[in-house]
């Protein structure tokens, strides 16, 4: 009986090929779920990652062996300074996708916004609003342009990030009126999120630079007497055809990828950051001065990175979103 050939499963996921650096340090959100609400409301928020802690909570998961008992749960601490609404943007659905139909900007934007864009000085806000309302039957989506306020966080940073947030609930007319009512105002985390709800997290992962096939793809080391190296793949491909397939593990960029993690539970939303900040502040971050959010588990990205939150788009029907019963918070 001859010796059987050794077989092993493919190491490393091909789901995210090509592995390249993200185009921006701010995570992308390309889809906003059509959640049914009684009144219009924002479908997302953004925070800064400050660190991690753990909380003691009563397990409310049905079917869990620890149901009704006190357990320890790791949480990620997010610094959540208010967001400033800069503009309202309306989209029209065309055969080529969504196209901008019109937008309304705030009259007097904060000075920090001038670091990232230039708002036209001469424009008539009333005419813009009148033009959008006259073509409200063509509007398919209404979104708001928001900017972060890093000056209110624990970061030593002045330049804000600019991004869009979708609006859900009510009719198109109701959404437009709601967005115009909050234009030029601040939105806090409690206005969008609530304790116990599930969100999707969009962020850019930690960057690890140029790495080899062992760290990048999980390939095993070759025997110590292997020819032309040990930390390499056995072969790149056949002689004929003389080509290298895209599925062959190769060295290259690792980390700083765009990722979205689904169904992260919000454990707590607080307004006093001092109660969650350890003595001396969070390592490599500092002190949380205002609102904060605790999310169950870990989230992508290093400390100080902007973390975007979105209303869960893949949540199973019937999943309860009740507030957890927290008994103790340890930082």
Residue pairs with C-beta under 8 A, 6 or more apart in sequence:
10 247
11 217
11 218
11 219
11 220
11 249
12 216
12 217
12 218
12 219
12 249
14 247
16 257
17 246
19 216
19 252
19 253
19 254
19 257
20 253
20 257
21 207
21 253
21 256
21 257
22 204
22 256
22 257
22 258
24 204
25 204
25 305
25 306
26 161
26 163
26 204
26 306
26 308
27 202
27 203
27 204
27 258
27 259
27 260
27 306
27 307
27 308
28 202
28 258
29 44
29 163
29 164
29 166
29 202
29 260
29 308
29 310
31 313
32 43
32 44
32 141
32 143
32 166
32 168
32 310
32 311
33 43
33 168
33 310
33 311
33 312
33 313
34 168
35 43
35 168
35 169
35 311
36 168
36 169
37 168
37 169
37 170
38 169
38 170
39 169
39 170
39 174
39 178
40 167
40 168
40 169
40 170
40 174
40 175
40 177
40 178
40 179
41 167
41 168
41 169
41 178
41 191
41 192
42 144
42 165
42 166
42 167
42 187
42 191
42 192
43 165
43 166
43 167
43 168
43 192
43 310
43 311
44 165
44 166
44 192
44 308
44 309
44 310
44 311
45 80
45 83
45 165
45 187
45 189
45 192
45 193
45 308
45 309
46 83
46 146
46 148
46 161
46 163
46 306
46 307
46 308
46 309
47 78
47 79
47 80
47 189
47 293
47 306
47 307
47 309
48 78
48 79
48 80
48 81
48 148
48 150
48 153
48 154
48 155
48 285
48 304
48 305
48 306
48 307
49 76
49 77
49 78
49 79
49 203
49 285
49 299
49 301
49 302
49 303
49 304
49 305
49 307
50 77
50 78
50 79
50 154
50 282
50 285
50 286
50 288
50 292
50 303
51 76
51 77
51 282
51 283
51 285
51 303
51 331
52 74
52 75
52 76
52 77
52 298
53 74
53 75
53 77
53 276
53 294
53 329
53 330
53 331
54 72
54 73
54 74
54 75
54 330
55 72
55 73
55 75
55 267
55 268
55 294
55 326
55 328
55 329
55 330
56 70
56 71
56 72
56 73
56 326
56 327
56 328
56 329
56 330
57 70
57 71
57 73
57 267
57 324
57 325
57 326
57 327
58 68
58 69
58 70
58 71
58 324
58 325
58 327
59 66
59 67
59 68
59 69
59 70
59 71
60 67
60 68
60 320
60 322
60 324
60 325
61 67
70 327
73 267
73 296
74 296
74 297
74 298
75 267
75 268
75 294
75 295
75 296
75 297
76 294
76 295
76 297
76 298
76 299
77 276
77 282
77 288
77 292
77 293
77 294
77 331
78 292
78 293
78 294
78 295
78 299
78 307
79 153
79 154
79 155
79 273
79 285
79 288
79 290
79 291
79 292
80 188
80 189
80 269
80 290
80 291
80 292
80 293
81 148
81 149
81 150
81 152
81 153
81 289
81 290
81 291
82 149
82 152
82 186
82 187
82 188
82 290
82 291
83 146
83 147
83 148
83 149
83 165
83 186
83 187
84 110
84 113
84 146
84 147
84 148
84 149
84 160
84 184
84 185
84 186
84 187
85 106
85 144
85 145
85 146
85 179
85 182
85 183
85 184
85 185
85 186
85 187
86 105
86 106
86 109
86 113
86 144
86 145
86 146
86 147
86 162
87 103
87 104
87 105
87 106
87 144
87 145
87 183
88 103
88 104
88 142
88 143
88 144
88 145
88 176
88 179
88 180
88 183
89 100
89 102
89 103
89 142
89 143
89 144
89 145
89 164
90 100
90 101
90 102
90 103
90 132
90 139
90 141
90 142
90 143
90 176
91 98
91 99
91 100
91 101
91 139
91 140
91 141
91 142
91 143
92 98
92 99
92 100
92 101
92 138
92 139
92 140
93 140
93 141
98 140
98 141
101 132
101 135
101 138
101 139
102 128
102 131
102 132
102 135
103 128
103 145
104 125
104 128
104 129
104 132
104 180
104 183
105 119
105 120
105 123
105 125
105 128
106 119
106 183
106 184
107 125
107 184
108 184
109 119
110 147
110 149
110 160
112 147
112 149
112 151
112 158
112 159
112 160
113 119
113 147
113 160
113 162
115 158
115 159
115 160
116 147
116 159
116 160
116 161
116 162
117 162
129 180
132 139
132 176
133 176
136 172
136 173
136 176
139 172
139 176
140 172
141 166
142 167
142 172
142 175
142 176
142 179
143 164
143 165
143 166
143 167
144 164
144 165
144 167
144 179
144 182
144 183
145 162
145 163
145 164
146 162
146 163
146 164
146 165
146 187
147 160
147 161
147 162
147 163
148 160
148 161
148 306
149 160
149 186
150 157
150 158
150 159
150 160
151 157
151 158
152 289
152 290
153 288
153 289
154 273
154 281
154 282
154 285
154 286
154 287
154 288
154 289
155 285
155 286
155 304
156 286
161 306
163 308
167 175
167 178
167 179
168 175
168 311
169 175
170 178
188 291
189 269
189 291
189 293
190 269
190 271
190 291
193 199
193 266
193 269
193 293
193 309
194 266
194 269
194 321
194 323
195 266
195 267
195 268
195 269
195 323
195 324
196 265
196 266
196 320
196 321
196 322
196 323
196 324
197 265
197 266
197 311
197 312
197 321
198 263
198 264
198 265
198 266
198 312
198 315
198 319
198 321
199 264
199 266
199 295
199 309
199 310
199 311
199 312
200 260
200 261
200 262
200 263
200 264
200 309
200 310
200 311
200 312
200 313
200 314
201 260
201 261
201 264
201 295
201 299
201 300
201 307
201 308
201 309
201 310
202 258
202 259
202 260
202 307
202 308
202 309
202 310
203 259
203 299
203 300
203 301
203 305
203 306
203 307
203 308
204 256
204 257
204 258
204 259
204 300
204 301
204 305
205 255
205 256
205 257
205 259
205 300
205 301
206 255
206 256
206 300
206 301
206 302
207 255
207 256
208 215
208 254
208 255
208 256
209 253
209 254
209 255
210 251
210 252
210 253
210 254
211 251
211 252
211 253
211 254
212 231
212 232
212 251
213 219
213 231
213 232
213 233
213 249
213 250
213 251
214 220
214 221
214 231
215 254
216 249
216 251
216 252
216 254
217 249
219 233
219 249
221 230
221 231
222 229
222 230
222 231
222 232
222 234
223 230
224 230
226 232
233 248
233 249
233 250
236 244
236 248
237 243
237 244
237 245
237 248
244 250
259 300
261 299
261 300
262 312
262 313
262 314
263 312
263 314
263 315
264 295
264 296
264 297
264 299
265 295
265 296
265 324
266 293
266 294
266 295
266 296
267 294
267 295
267 296
267 324
267 326
268 293
268 294
268 324
268 326
268 329
269 291
269 292
269 293
269 294
270 276
270 291
270 292
270 293
270 294
271 290
271 291
272 290
273 287
273 288
273 289
273 290
273 291
273 292
274 287
274 288
275 329
276 288
276 292
276 294
276 329
276 331
277 287
277 288
277 331
278 331
281 287
282 288
282 303
283 303
284 303
284 304
285 303
285 304
293 309
294 329
299 307
300 307
301 307
